[in-house]
Amino acid sequence: MSKYGPTRGEWIFRLVFSLAGLAFIGVLFAVRGVPKGPGLVEVVGIAGAFFAGTAILAIRALLKGRDQG
């Protein structure tokens, strides 16, 4: 991990938060069905991209830090 960047614990928190967000989107689809129109763009396009992107960055940072440590 970088000296000035987020700690390992912060990366783990980001990963758990992102995976929980993706799970909530999945529950939303299961309960309410797939939204139509602008709702689809908002839920999948914006929220899904945010949670998936944050999860990917957190996984990369955790794997990279493990190799260096």
C-alpha positions, 0 to 999 in steps of 0.5 A: 500500500502507498504511504499516503494513500488509503490503508488496507482497511479503507480498501476493504471497507470500499470493497464491502460497501461496493459489493453490498451496493451491487447486492442491493441493486440485485435485490431491487431487480428481484423485488421490483423488476427491471426498471424501464426508461430513465430508471434503467439508466439511473440504476444500472448505468450510474449506480451499477457503474459506480459500485462495480468500478469501486469494487474493481479498484478496491480488488486491484489495490488489495491484490497489488498491496499483497504482492508488495508486502 
